[in-house]
Amino acid sequence: MNLLLHDWYLRHVKKPRCSLCGQIAILRNDNGSWICEECAEVMNDLGIENGIGDEK
């Protein structure tokens, strides 16, 4: 129940934007950026773990 409330809050109140495509995001990376479910799925398919903003 708590997870449903958290997802609803992110989608309808906070509305963070995906750092890759600009859609409403619900997943937060370790570095603080947000990504949407679709971009996370694509990153998973490509085998990218945390490629956003990790320039070393």
C-alpha positions as CSV (number, residue, x, y, z in Angstrom):
1,M,0.0,0.0,0.0
2,N,2.8,2.4,0.9
3,L,4.5,1.8,-2.5
4,L,1.2,2.6,-4.3
5,L,0.9,5.9,-2.4
6,H,4.6,6.7,-3.2
7,D,4.1,6.0,-6.9
8,W,0.9,8.1,-7.0
9,Y,2.7,11.0,-5.2
10,L,5.6,10.9,-7.7
11,R,3.3,10.8,-10.8
12,H,0.7,13.4,-9.7
13,V,2.2,15.7,-7.2
14,K,6.0,15.9,-7.5
15,K,6.3,15.0,-11.2
16,P,10.1,14.7,-11.6
17,R,11.3,14.5,-15.2
18,C,13.5,11.8,-16.8
19,S,17.0,13.1,-17.4
20,L,17.1,11.2,-20.7
21,C,13.7,11.7,-22.4
22,G,11.8,14.3,-20.3
23,Q,8.8,12.1,-19.4
24,I,7.5,11.8,-15.8
25,A,10.1,9.6,-14.0
26,I,9.5,7.4,-10.9
27,L,13.0,5.8,-10.6
28,R,15.9,7.7,-8.9
29,N,19.5,6.9,-9.7
30,D,22.3,6.9,-7.1
31,N,23.6,10.2,-8.3
32,G,20.2,11.9,-7.7
33,S,18.9,12.1,-11.3
34,W,15.5,10.6,-12.2
35,I,14.7,8.2,-15.1
36,C,11.4,6.8,-16.4
37,E,10.4,3.2,-16.5
38,E,10.9,3.0,-20.3
39,C,14.5,4.4,-20.2
40,A,15.3,2.1,-17.3
41,E,14.1,-0.9,-19.4
42,V,16.2,0.2,-22.4
43,M,19.2,0.7,-20.2
44,N,18.7,-2.8,-18.7
45,D,18.4,-4.3,-22.1
46,L,21.6,-2.6,-23.2
47,G,23.4,-3.6,-20.0
48,I,24.0,-0.1,-18.8
49,E,24.0,0.0,-15.0
50,N,24.5,3.7,-14.1
51,G,25.7,5.5,-17.2
52,I,23.9,8.8,-16.5
53,G,26.3,11.5,-15.3
54,D,29.1,9.1,-14.5
55,E,32.1,10.7,-16.2
56,K,35.4,9.8,-14.7
